[in-house]
């Protein structure tokens, strides 16, 4: 079936939007005995241990029917055989107890249609915590209090006043000069002797159960890296906090959102930040020490290419001390933007600012024309895509409705990508066009407002238990400043590297 994805985040140092309409057929039947390790990536072994459980994402089961599962990234249709259904509980859970259930659980995990529910894992004594730091003794003291009992290696990355770790389980490695966080993390990992290494920045404070939650994922031998959700460190003066701090607390680029997911390029969670993560030492490929930005994205993508799986678990939480003034927030966003050029030179299309199929791109351009002809042309294209998808859905109950919904979501996502292009990645070009074209100027203003409202509402619906830290008007203002800063950094990186690859959109057939 057509690969559709409408959920890619706008959170990293280089926008990773999934392909919304690539022409491939992902329809397949799930027979527990039909999958083997021969189909697995070349890296780690894939056997899931007995007692391991997976939970089918209920959003993938239409009307609670587990026979047909639609989901994953890219989206695909799976048909569950009678045998597979017999191994699935009424609430969509499967427990590994033999080779048959092992293959079934693995097939669903690999498809992105089920999430792991591991029941056990390594112990905290199997972990060494590595903390890179420069000139933040107060942060180290606060963090060591939260890591009481854990083995900690603090890597002093050229602090003016040497860092002290006054804890019996902590030791300090010191660089005489500043080598960057990548070098500091690598040195700490090399000095560790445990099977697992946790990386924490000096300005974070983890929840008490963060490590226990993350370690359970390593009972899957293919998992090489797991990361928690990074939230804002709550202040006692939260009411009086600055506008920038409140924006960071609600929409930090470090926060990958409330939904658990696999981590892979060109998906809704394309990477996880190095501010907080746990790695399997045998899987760890090291951070690129030539990078001072986007080194976490690069490391995640290299691990994924080597066959290791990466998980994001928002149940585990680590609080980050966000920047509180507008200048430092925007400066950091600009710095993140420069990382896109580095990633494009190393990973090509994975760092593209926009990915879209030719038909969807044509439909989006037609809609943005805001003409009757454009609207009619867009409807013809989208109807064609919906009909094509309906054919590929085969015997799926309510196939016409499902195909219409998915096509509509893909169109909406395409419009959001176009909005990102105008307001974020290509805003210098958009400004020039707005100066010479009143029509485009009106379009740009409308897009900036509508995209901001949609983004605010989407975040509210994604995490309704957490009220937004800003109202829609203030959010739109900060959101647009965020885009301007990131886009400025993106263009700065492109000009510095003399390589336009980070600006090149990917339009596929």
BALUM-256384 format. One record per residue (C-alpha): x, y, z; residue in one letter; residue number from 1. Coordinates in steps of 0.02 Angstrom, whole numbers, plus 32768, in hexadecimal, padded with zeros to 4 digits. Example, Ala and Ser with C-alpha at 12.3 -4.5 7.8 and 13.67 -1.06 7.14 Angstrom:
<zanus>
ZANU:8267:7F1F:8186:a:1
ZANU:82AC:7FCB:8165:s:2
</zanus>
This chain:
<zanus>
ZANU:8000:8000:8000:x:1
ZANU:8034:80B4:7FF3:x:2
ZANU:80A9:80EE:807C:x:3
ZANU:805C:817F:80D9:x:4
ZANU:8099:81D7:8174:x:5
ZANU:804F:8274:81C0:x:6
ZANU:80A7:827A:8266:x:7
ZANU:815C:82AD:8250:x:8
ZANU:8192:832A:82D5:x:9
ZANU:81E4:83D3:82BE:x:10
ZANU:825E:83BB:834C:x:11
ZANU:8310:839E:8317:x:12
ZANU:83A5:83F3:82D0:x:13
ZANU:836D:83C9:8221:x:14
ZANU:82B8:83A7:81F3:x:15
ZANU:8294:82EE:81D5:x:16
ZANU:81EE:82E2:817E:x:17
ZANU:81B4:8237:8148:x:18
ZANU:8184:8210:8095:x:19
ZANU:80CA:8229:808D:x:20
ZANU:80A1:81CC:7FEF:x:21
ZANU:8128:815C:7FAC:x:22
ZANU:80EB:80DA:7F32:x:23
ZANU:810F:8034:7F84:x:24
ZANU:80A4:7FA1:7FB5:x:25
ZANU:80B5:7F79:806E:x:26
ZANU:801F:7F07:8077:x:27
ZANU:804E:7E5F:80C0:x:28
ZANU:800A:7DCD:8121:x:29
ZANU:804B:7DA9:81CF:x:30
ZANU:806D:7CF0:81E1:x:31
ZANU:80D0:7CCC:827F:x:32
ZANU:813B:7C49:822B:x:33
ZANU:8161:7CB2:8192:x:34
ZANU:81E8:7D21:81DE:x:35
ZANU:8299:7CED:820A:x:36
ZANU:833C:7D3A:823F:x:37
ZANU:8371:7D35:8189:x:38
ZANU:8300:7DCC:816E:x:39
ZANU:834E:7E2E:81FD:x:40
ZANU:83CC:7EBB:81F0:x:41
ZANU:8482:7E85:81E8:x:42
ZANU:84AF:7EC7:8297:x:43
ZANU:846E:7E77:8336:x:44
ZANU:8413:7DD3:8355:x:45
ZANU:8357:7DE4:8356:x:46
ZANU:8313:7D60:83CC:x:47
ZANU:829A:7DA5:844C:x:48
ZANU:82A4:7D4F:84F7:x:49
ZANU:8216:7CEA:8543:x:50
ZANU:81A4:7D5A:85AA:x:51
ZANU:81BD:7DF0:8538:x:52
ZANU:8118:7E41:8508:x:53
ZANU:80E0:7EB4:847C:x:54
ZANU:8044:7F1F:8476:x:55
ZANU:7FEE:7F41:83D0:x:56
ZANU:7FCF:7FFB:83BB:x:57
ZANU:7F12:8004:83C8:x:58
ZANU:7F10:8094:834B:x:59
ZANU:7F49:8016:82C8:x:60
ZANU:7EB3:7FA4:82E6:x:61
ZANU:7E1A:7FEA:8291:x:62
ZANU:7D7F:7FD5:82FF:x:63
ZANU:7DE3:7F66:8374:x:64
ZANU:7DFB:7EE1:82ED:x:65
ZANU:7EAB:7E98:82F4:x:66
ZANU:7E95:7E3B:824F:x:67
ZANU:7EC8:7ED4:81EC:x:68
ZANU:7F4B:7F49:8233:x:69
ZANU:7F72:7FEF:81DF:x:70
ZANU:8002:8055:8225:x:71
ZANU:80BD:8062:8238:x:72
ZANU:8133:80DD:81E6:x:73
ZANU:8128:80D5:8152:x:74
ZANU:8074:809D:8162:x:75
ZANU:804D:7FEC:812B:x:76
ZANU:7FC0:7F6E:8132:x:77
ZANU:7FDB:7EC9:818D:x:78
ZANU:7F5F:7E3A:8187:x:79
ZANU:7F66:7DCA:8220:x:80
ZANU:7F50:7D10:8200:x:81
ZANU:7EDC:7CA4:826A:x:82
ZANU:7F75:7C5D:82C1:x:83
ZANU:7FB7:7D0B:82EA:x:84
ZANU:7F0D:7D42:832A:x:85
ZANU:7F08:7CAB:839C:x:86
ZANU:7FA8:7CE8:83EF:x:87
ZANU:7F64:7D97:840C:x:88
ZANU:7F02:7DC5:84A8:x:89
ZANU:7E5F:7E26:84A1:x:90
ZANU:7EBC:7EC7:84C9:x:91
ZANU:7F40:7EAA:8442:x:92
ZANU:7FCF:7E66:84AB:x:93
ZANU:8043:7DD8:8478:x:94
ZANU:80BA:7D7F:84EF:x:95
ZANU:8154:7D27:84AE:x:96
ZANU:8154:7C72:84E9:x:97
ZANU:8196:7C0F:8453:x:98
ZANU:81E3:7C28:83A7:x:99
ZANU:813B:7C47:8355:x:100
ZANU:8109:7CD6:83CA:x:101
ZANU:81BD:7D14:83C1:x:102
ZANU:81B2:7D2A:8304:x:103
ZANU:8105:7D78:830E:x:104
ZANU:813A:7DF7:8392:x:105
ZANU:81D5:7E23:832E:x:106
ZANU:8171:7E3B:828E:x:107
ZANU:80F8:7EB3:82E2:x:108
ZANU:8185:7F14:8337:x:109
ZANU:81E4:7F26:8294:x:110
ZANU:8148:7F64:823C:x:111
ZANU:8132:7FED:82BF:x:112
ZANU:8082:7FAE:82E4:x:113
ZANU:80A9:7F6C:8392:x:114
ZANU:810D:7FB4:8423:x:115
ZANU:8178:7F51:849C:x:116
ZANU:813E:7F28:854B:x:117
ZANU:81DC:7ED9:8593:x:118
ZANU:81CA:7E8D:8640:x:119
ZANU:8281:7E8C:8675:x:120
ZANU:832C:7ECD:8644:x:121
ZANU:83DC:7EF5:867F:x:122
ZANU:83F9:7F3E:872C:x:123
ZANU:8437:7FEE:8758:x:124
ZANU:84DE:7FA5:878E:x:125
ZANU:84F7:7F74:86D8:x:126
ZANU:84FA:802D:86A8:x:127
ZANU:857D:80B5:86AD:x:128
ZANU:853A:8167:86A3:x:129
ZANU:85A8:81DB:863B:x:130
ZANU:8592:8296:8654:x:131
ZANU:85EE:8313:85E3:x:132
ZANU:85FE:83BD:8635:x:133
ZANU:8652:8465:8623:x:134
ZANU:8646:84EA:86AA:x:135
ZANU:85A9:84A9:8700:x:136
ZANU:85D9:846E:87AE:x:137
ZANU:852B:8496:87F2:x:138
ZANU:84DA:8428:876D:x:139
ZANU:8551:8399:8795:x:140
ZANU:852A:83A3:884F:x:141
ZANU:846F:83A2:882C:x:142
ZANU:847D:8311:87B1:x:143
ZANU:84EB:82A6:8822:x:144
ZANU:8468:82B6:88AB:x:145
ZANU:83E9:826B:8833:x:146
ZANU:8462:81E0:87FF:x:147
ZANU:8488:81A5:88AE:x:148
ZANU:84CA:80F2:88AB:x:149
ZANU:84F0:80ED:87F0:x:150
ZANU:859E:80E3:87A6:x:151
ZANU:85C3:818D:8758:x:152
ZANU:8651:81CE:86EC:x:153
ZANU:8655:828C:86DF:x:154
ZANU:86BA:82CA:864B:x:155
ZANU:86F8:837B:866B:x:156
ZANU:8704:83C6:85BE:x:157
ZANU:8783:8450:85E3:x:158
ZANU:8728:84AE:866F:x:159
ZANU:877E:854D:86AC:x:160
ZANU:876C:850B:875F:x:161
ZANU:8781:844D:8766:x:162
ZANU:86E1:83EE:8787:x:163
ZANU:86D5:838D:882B:x:164
ZANU:866A:82F1:8841:x:165
ZANU:8661:82D6:88FC:x:166
ZANU:860C:822D:88F8:x:167
ZANU:8656:8181:891C:x:168
ZANU:860E:8137:887D:x:169
ZANU:8642:81C7:880C:x:170
ZANU:86E9:81F3:87BD:x:171
ZANU:8724:8280:874C:x:172
ZANU:8782:8278:86A8:x:173
ZANU:87C9:8322:867A:x:174
ZANU:87F7:836E:85D2:x:175
ZANU:8872:83FE:85DD:x:176
ZANU:881E:8450:8547:x:177
ZANU:876D:844F:8504:x:178
ZANU:8754:83C2:8488:x:179
ZANU:8696:83C6:8479:x:180
ZANU:860B:8359:84C0:x:181
ZANU:8625:82CE:8441:x:182
ZANU:86DA:82B3:8476:x:183
ZANU:86A8:82BD:852E:x:184
ZANU:8620:823B:851A:x:185
ZANU:8692:81C8:84B7:x:186
ZANU:871A:81D4:853B:x:187
ZANU:869E:81A9:85C4:x:188
ZANU:8658:8116:8564:x:189
ZANU:8708:80D4:8543:x:190
ZANU:8730:80DD:85FC:x:191
ZANU:8691:8080:862D:x:192
ZANU:869A:7FC4:864D:x:193
ZANU:85DF:7F9D:8658:x:194
ZANU:8574:7F55:85CC:x:195
ZANU:850B:7FF3:85C2:x:196
ZANU:8532:80AD:85C4:x:197
ZANU:84B8:8139:85ED:x:198
ZANU:84DE:81E7:85AA:x:199
ZANU:8499:8279:860E:x:200
ZANU:84C1:8330:85F8:x:201
ZANU:84EF:8394:8692:x:202
ZANU:8451:8400:8688:x:203
ZANU:83D3:8372:869D:x:204
ZANU:8380:831C:8730:x:205
ZANU:8336:826F:8711:x:206
ZANU:829C:8227:8767:x:207
ZANU:82C2:81A0:87E8:x:208
ZANU:8285:8110:8779:x:209
ZANU:82CA:814E:86D4:x:210
ZANU:8355:80CE:86C5:x:211
ZANU:82EF:8037:86F9:x:212
ZANU:826C:8060:8674:x:213
ZANU:82EC:8076:85EA:x:214
ZANU:8352:7FDC:8614:x:215
ZANU:82BF:7F66:85FA:x:216
ZANU:82C6:7F8B:853F:x:217
ZANU:8371:7F39:8534:x:218
ZANU:8323:7E8E:8552:x:219
ZANU:8308:7E9B:8496:x:220
ZANU:83B7:7E70:8456:x:221
ZANU:83A0:7EDC:83BB:x:222
ZANU:8389:7F7C:841F:x:223
ZANU:8429:7FE2:8424:x:224
ZANU:83EA:8087:8469:x:225
ZANU:8355:80C3:84D1:x:226
ZANU:8328:8176:84FE:x:227
ZANU:82AD:81C6:8578:x:228
ZANU:823E:825C:8562:x:229
ZANU:8295:82FF:858C:x:230
ZANU:8224:837D:85E1:x:231
ZANU:8240:8428:862F:x:232
ZANU:8288:8436:86DD:x:233
ZANU:81FB:8484:8740:x:234
ZANU:8224:8526:8798:x:235
ZANU:81D7:8564:883B:x:236
ZANU:81B8:8607:87E0:x:237
ZANU:8160:85B6:874E:x:238
ZANU:80D9:863D:874B:x:239
ZANU:815B:86C5:873C:x:240
ZANU:81CB:8668:86BF:x:241
ZANU:81F6:86BC:861C:x:242
ZANU:8199:86A4:8579:x:243
ZANU:8230:864A:8530:x:244
ZANU:823C:85D2:85C3:x:245
ZANU:8182:85AA:85BB:x:246
ZANU:8194:8587:8501:x:247
ZANU:8228:8515:8522:x:248
ZANU:81C9:84B9:85AB:x:249
ZANU:813E:8492:8530:x:250
ZANU:8196:8482:8488:x:251
ZANU:824D:8460:84A5:x:252
ZANU:82AB:8414:8412:x:253
ZANU:82E8:838F:848E:x:254
ZANU:8237:8352:84B3:x:255
ZANU:8204:82CB:8437:x:256
ZANU:8151:82C8:8472:x:257
ZANU:80DC:8259:84D8:x:258
ZANU:80D1:81C3:8462:x:259
ZANU:8146:812E:846F:x:260
ZANU:8195:80F9:83CC:x:261
ZANU:8221:80A5:8370:x:262
ZANU:82A8:8120:8339:x:263
ZANU:82DE:811E:8283:x:264
ZANU:8306:819B:81F9:x:265
ZANU:8270:81E4:819C:x:266
ZANU:81F2:81B2:8221:x:267
ZANU:8192:8216:82A1:x:268
ZANU:8225:81FE:831A:x:269
ZANU:82C0:820A:82AD:x:270
ZANU:833D:8219:833B:x:271
ZANU:834C:8232:83F8:x:272
ZANU:83B8:82B7:844C:x:273
ZANU:845A:828C:84A3:x:274
ZANU:8429:82F2:853C:x:275
ZANU:83E3:824F:8582:x:276
ZANU:83F7:81A2:8538:x:277
ZANU:8430:80F2:8564:x:278
ZANU:8497:808A:84EB:x:279
ZANU:84D1:7FD6:84E1:x:280
ZANU:8590:7FDF:84DC:x:281
ZANU:859C:7F58:8458:x:282
ZANU:852A:7FC1:83E7:x:283
ZANU:8575:806B:840C:x:284
ZANU:85CF:80AF:8373:x:285
ZANU:860E:814E:83C8:x:286
ZANU:85E2:8203:83AA:x:287
ZANU:8638:825B:8319:x:288
ZANU:86B5:82CC:8373:x:289
ZANU:86BE:8341:82DE:x:290
ZANU:8608:8374:82FF:x:291
ZANU:85D6:83F5:8380:x:292
ZANU:8520:83ED:834B:x:293
ZANU:84AD:8362:830C:x:294
ZANU:8526:82DF:834D:x:295
ZANU:8495:8282:839F:x:296
ZANU:8433:827B:82FB:x:297
ZANU:84CD:823A:82A2:x:298
ZANU:84ED:81B4:8326:x:299
ZANU:8438:8178:8323:x:300
ZANU:8439:8169:8266:x:301
ZANU:84DE:810B:8263:x:302
ZANU:84A1:8090:82E8:x:303
ZANU:8400:8076:8286:x:304
ZANU:8464:8056:81E7:x:305
ZANU:84C7:7FD0:8242:x:306
ZANU:8427:7F71:826B:x:307
ZANU:8409:7FAA:831E:x:308
ZANU:835C:7FDE:8357:x:309
ZANU:833E:807D:83BB:x:310
ZANU:82A9:809C:842E:x:311
ZANU:825D:813A:8476:x:312
ZANU:81FE:8121:8519:x:313
ZANU:81A6:81BD:855C:x:314
ZANU:8173:8165:85FD:x:315
ZANU:8226:817F:8637:x:316
ZANU:8241:8239:8652:x:317
ZANU:82D9:82A6:8666:x:318
ZANU:82C6:835E:8691:x:319
ZANU:8333:83DC:8636:x:320
ZANU:8360:848A:8671:x:321
ZANU:8327:84EC:85DA:x:322
ZANU:836A:8595:85A9:x:323
ZANU:8302:8623:85EF:x:324
ZANU:8328:86B9:8580:x:325
ZANU:82F0:86D4:84CE:x:326
ZANU:839D:86FA:8487:x:327
ZANU:83E9:8656:84C5:x:328
ZANU:8353:85EF:848D:x:329
ZANU:8358:8635:83DC:x:330
ZANU:8415:862B:83D5:x:331
ZANU:840A:8573:8400:x:332
ZANU:8388:8554:837A:x:333
ZANU:83F8:85AA:82FC:x:334
ZANU:8488:853C:8333:x:335
ZANU:841D:84A0:831C:x:336
ZANU:83F1:84DB:826E:x:337
ZANU:84A8:84DA:823A:x:338
ZANU:84AA:841E:825A:x:339
ZANU:843F:83FA:81C1:x:340
ZANU:84D2:841B:814D:x:341
ZANU:8540:83A0:81AD:x:342
ZANU:84BA:831A:81A5:x:343
ZANU:8495:8336:80ED:x:344
ZANU:854C:831E:80C1:x:345
ZANU:8550:8279:8121:x:346
ZANU:84A1:8231:8109:x:347
ZANU:845E:827D:8068:x:348
ZANU:83A2:8278:8051:x:349
ZANU:8384:824B:8108:x:350
ZANU:83A6:8301:8132:x:351
ZANU:8332:8347:80AD:x:352
ZANU:82C6:83D9:80EA:x:353
ZANU:822D:8395:8090:x:354
ZANU:81F9:82ED:804A:x:355
ZANU:8161:82D5:7FDD:x:356
ZANU:8124:826F:7F4A:x:357
ZANU:8106:82C2:7EA2:x:358
ZANU:8047:82AF:7EA9:x:359
ZANU:803E:82F1:7F5B:x:360
ZANU:80B2:8382:7F31:x:361
ZANU:8042:83AF:7E9F:x:362
ZANU:7FA7:83A7:7F0E:x:363
ZANU:7FF8:8415:7F92:x:364
ZANU:8030:8498:7F14:x:365
ZANU:7F81:8497:7EC9:x:366
ZANU:7F31:84B3:7F73:x:367
ZANU:7FAA:853F:7F9E:x:368
ZANU:7F7B:8599:7EFE:x:369
ZANU:7ED4:85C1:7F53:x:370
ZANU:7E78:85BC:7EAC:x:371
ZANU:7DE0:855A:7E75:x:372
ZANU:7E47:8503:7DF0:x:373
ZANU:7ECB:84D6:7E71:x:374
ZANU:7E48:8490:7EE9:x:375
ZANU:7DFB:8429:7E5D:x:376
ZANU:7EA5:83E6:7E26:x:377
ZANU:7ED2:83B9:7ED9:x:378
ZANU:7E2E:835A:7EEF:x:379
ZANU:7E50:82F6:7E50:x:380
ZANU:7F00:82C7:7E8A:x:381
ZANU:7EC9:829A:7F3B:x:382
ZANU:7E36:8235:7EFA:x:383
ZANU:7EAD:81D4:7E8A:x:384
ZANU:7F20:81B1:7F1F:x:385
ZANU:7E8D:817A:7F8A:x:386
ZANU:7E4C:8104:7F03:x:387
ZANU:7EF9:80BA:7EEB:x:388
ZANU:7F09:809D:7FA5:x:389
ZANU:7E5B:8051:7FAD:x:390
ZANU:7E91:7FCD:7F31:x:391
ZANU:7F2A:7FA2:7F98:x:392
ZANU:7EC7:7F93:8039:x:393
ZANU:7E72:7EFA:7FF1:x:394
ZANU:7DF8:7EAA:806A:x:395
ZANU:7E11:7F25:80F8:x:396
ZANU:7D68:7F4D:8147:x:397
ZANU:7D36:8003:8128:x:398
ZANU:7DBF:8010:80A6:x:399
ZANU:7D71:80A7:804D:x:400
ZANU:7D68:8108:80F1:x:401
ZANU:7E18:80D6:8125:x:402
ZANU:7E62:8106:807C:x:403
ZANU:7E08:81AF:8081:x:404
ZANU:7E46:81D1:8132:x:405
ZANU:7EF9:81A3:810B:x:406
ZANU:7EFB:8208:806B:x:407
ZANU:7EB4:829D:80C8:x:408
ZANU:7F38:828E:814F:x:409
ZANU:7FC0:8281:80CB:x:410
ZANU:7F7F:831E:8077:x:411
ZANU:7F7C:8379:811D:x:412
ZANU:802C:8343:8141:x:413
ZANU:8062:837C:8094:x:414
ZANU:8019:8428:80B8:x:415
ZANU:8076:842E:815F:x:416
ZANU:8118:8404:8105:x:417
ZANU:80F7:8492:808C:x:418
ZANU:80D5:8506:8120:x:419
ZANU:817B:84D0:816D:x:420
ZANU:81D1:84F6:80C8:x:421
ZANU:8189:85A7:80C2:x:422
ZANU:819E:85D4:817A:x:423
ZANU:8238:8570:81AB:x:424
ZANU:82AE:8525:812C:x:425
ZANU:829A:859F:809B:x:426
ZANU:8261:863C:80F3:x:427
ZANU:82E8:86AB:80A5:x:428
ZANU:82A2:867C:7FFA:x:429
ZANU:81F0:8694:803B:x:430
ZANU:821D:8744:8076:x:431
ZANU:8260:8772:7FCA:x:432
ZANU:81C4:872F:7F75:x:433
ZANU:8156:878C:7FF0:x:434
ZANU:81AD:882F:7FC6:x:435
ZANU:8186:8820:7F0D:x:436
ZANU:80DE:87C7:7F13:x:437
ZANU:8047:8803:7F76:x:438
ZANU:7FF1:875D:7F55:x:439
ZANU:8080:86F9:7F9F:x:440
ZANU:808E:8774:8030:x:441
ZANU:7FD9:8752:805C:x:442
ZANU:7FF5:8697:804C:x:443
ZANU:808F:869C:80BC:x:444
ZANU:8032:86FA:8146:x:445
ZANU:7F9F:8682:813D:x:446
ZANU:8012:85EA:8141:x:447
ZANU:8073:862E:81D6:x:448
ZANU:7FD4:8646:823B:x:449
ZANU:7F78:85A7:8208:x:450
ZANU:800F:8536:821E:x:451
ZANU:802D:857F:82CB:x:452
ZANU:7F7B:8560:8301:x:453
ZANU:7F7C:84AF:82BB:x:454
ZANU:8021:8488:8310:x:455
ZANU:7FE3:84C9:83B8:x:456
ZANU:7F42:8465:83AC:x:457
ZANU:7F9D:83C5:8376:x:458
ZANU:8012:83CF:840B:x:459
ZANU:7F7E:83EC:847F:x:460
ZANU:7F23:8354:843B:x:461
ZANU:7FC1:82E9:8440:x:462
ZANU:7FD7:8307:84FB:x:463
ZANU:7F30:8342:8544:x:464
ZANU:7F68:831D:85F7:x:465
ZANU:7FEA:83A8:85EF:x:466
ZANU:7F9E:8454:85D2:x:467
ZANU:8002:84C2:855A:x:468
ZANU:807F:8537:85AB:x:469
ZANU:804F:85C0:8530:x:470
ZANU:7FAD:85F7:84E0:x:471
ZANU:7F9B:85F1:8422:x:472
ZANU:7FCD:86A5:83FF:x:473
ZANU:806E:86A3:8464:x:474
ZANU:8094:85F6:8423:x:475
ZANU:8084:862F:836E:x:476
ZANU:80FA:86C0:8390:x:477
ZANU:817E:8651:83DF:x:478
ZANU:8162:85C9:835E:x:479
ZANU:8185:8640:82D0:x:480
ZANU:8220:8687:8325:x:481
ZANU:8259:85D4:833F:x:482
ZANU:8244:85B2:8285:x:483
ZANU:82A2:8650:8253:x:484
ZANU:8334:8624:82C5:x:485
ZANU:833E:8570:828A:x:486
ZANU:8330:85A3:81D2:x:487
ZANU:83B9:8624:81E8:x:488
ZANU:842B:859E:822F:x:489
ZANU:83FE:8528:81A1:x:490
ZANU:8430:85A8:811E:x:491
ZANU:84CB:85D7:8181:x:492
ZANU:8503:8521:8180:x:493
ZANU:84E1:850F:80C7:x:494
ZANU:8545:85AB:809D:x:495
ZANU:85D5:857B:8111:x:496
ZANU:85E2:84CC:80C6:x:497
ZANU:85C0:850A:8015:x:498
ZANU:854B:8477:8000:x:499
ZANU:8491:8491:7FDA:x:500
ZANU:8464:83DA:7FFD:x:501
ZANU:840C:8408:80A2:x:502
ZANU:8394:8477:8040:x:503
ZANU:8369:83F9:7FB9:x:504
ZANU:82B8:83B2:7FCA:x:505
ZANU:8298:82FD:7F9A:x:506
ZANU:8209:82E7:7F20:x:507
ZANU:81F0:8230:7EFA:x:508
ZANU:8182:81D6:7E7C:x:509
</zanus>
